[in-house]
Structure formats: C-alpha cells, structure tokens
C-alpha cells in the first residue's frame, strides 16, 4: 500500500519545496514578511503574500542577476497566480555568498 503524501499547506513551505527542487540550494531561507505589510497594497487577511528569500546555489554561477531573478520567478509563477504579491530576493552563488560573509566579518 502506498502512503499518501499530504499537500504542503503553507506558502512558505511550498516555496521551499519548489526552490529546492529547481536549484538544489546550499542555503535557503524563506521568511514570511506579510505581517510587516498589513494594510499595504496586495496584503491579504491571513498573510502569506509577502516573502523574503535568501537562496545560495551553484546554479547561479555565471548567471546575471536579472536572469537569476527571472529563473526564480518562473519557478514560482503559480504562487504569484494564487495570491503571492511580493518577493524580495537575495540570490547568490556559493562563492559570492562566502565572499560577502568574509567582507562583512570584523577583522
């Protein structure tokens, strides 16, 4: 007998599943920022409309910033169609992420 998979209920969890499948990230953080946008355009009662994503993936090596953003938006097209309003993206290759962390650390 085959176990049924439960549907992923929160949008943040669905974003994580979709981005992991598409980009095999070394690091992925998805934060629901909806509470900070209550009352703004696109905000919905119950939230799940505004997100911040930090995604570090080897897939971004050599890819321009706009192409990275377009690739992520293409993967999440369905979420936008179903009510996601805003997505703040930080998209880095592992090398860029490491270099940024080194530059930000105190000497």
N, C-alpha and C positions, 0 to 999 in steps of 0.2 A: 504494500500500500504506500502511496506517495504522500508525503506530508505537504499540506497546502502552505504556501508562503502567505504571510499576512501582508496586506498592502502597507506601504510606508505612508504614515498618516501626516506627519508634519512636513511642511515645505522645506525646512532646513535639512531634514533627513533625506528628502528626495533630491535636493541639490547635491548633498554629499555623495549619494549613490551615483547620480548621473556624472558628476565631475570626476569621481574616482574611476568609473568605467571608461570615460573618454580620455583621461590624461594621466592615469597611474601616478598620482602625486607623491612626491617625497614628503610634502607637508600640505595639509588642507585645513583651513579654519573657516567655518561658516557661522556668522553671527546674525541673529535677527535683530535689526535696528528699528523695528516698527514702532516700539513704544516711544522712541525719541521723535517720531514723525507724526504722532497722533494729532489730528486736526489739519494736517497738511494735505495738499492735493495727492490723490492716489491712496491715502491711508484708508484702511477699512476697519470696522469694528472687529476685534479679534486678532488684528495684526496680520502677520505673515505676508507683508507687502514690500518691506524694505530690508535689504541684506547687505552685509559686507563680506567679501570673500578674499582670503589670502590663499593663493594656490601656487605652489612651487613644483615645477615639473620639468623633466628633461625634454618634454615635447616642445617647450618654448625656446630651446636653444636655436639661435639664429633666426628666430621669428620676430618681425617687427611688432611693436606694441599694439598697433591697430589690428593687425592680423590675430594676435592673441585674444584681444577683446572680442573680435568677430567670431572666433572659434568657440569661445565660452558662450556667447550669446546664442550661437547656433545650437549648441548642446541644450541650452535652457529655454529654447523657443516656446516649448509647450507651457512652461511655468509662467512666462510672460503672458501667454494667451489666456491662462487661467487665473490671472489676478495679481501676479507679482508686478510691482510697479517700479522699483528702483534697485539697482545692483551696483555697489561700489567695489571695484575690482583692483586687487594688487596681484599682478601676475609676474612671476619671476622664474628664471632657470635656476637650478641649484647653485651655479656659480655666482649669479647675480645676487641671490639671497645671502650666500656666505659673505660676499664682498660687502654688501650693505650692512650686515651684522658686525663685521670687523671694523668698518668705518664708524659705526655708531658706538662701539665699545670704548670705555675710557682707557687711556694709555698709562 
